[in-house]
Amino acid sequence: MNVENIMMLDDYDIDYSALSDDILGQLALGNELYIATSALNELSRRNPAVIVPVAWQIIVTEHGDYYLQKLAMELLFEHVANSVTKFVHQNKSGLQNDKLVQYANIIQSAKLAQLPA
């Protein structure tokens, strides 16, 4: 099934888990905003590395509505935060007083603050 055929369906009629990463990326950048948001969510669950260019495209072009742009920003920041934290953890000895260590500490604190009490 191609993107045009999928876009004619209602959001709840689409089995996003059966679609390829490429199709999901195209749907996330499409004009049907419920479908775009659902496709972006599925893509983020499945392949976080693919989410970066799609989320970035949504943000820089101001594509979609508030909800799609907010989701794109959340996913992009989450991916970047995880990458920074991983990099700092793997390179602690060489980064002792570096700004990246400060950023990683802020990220770690924010993640801990989100944990249920």
TALIN-V662808 format. One line per field, one symbol per residue. phi: phi as a letter, one per 30 degrees, with the letter a starting at -180 (. if undefined). A space follows every 50 residues. Layout:
phi->???
//
This chain:
phi->.cedddddddedcccddccdedddddddcdcddddeddddedddddbedd deddddddddchdicedddddddeddddddedddedddddbeddbecddd ddddddddddddddddd
//
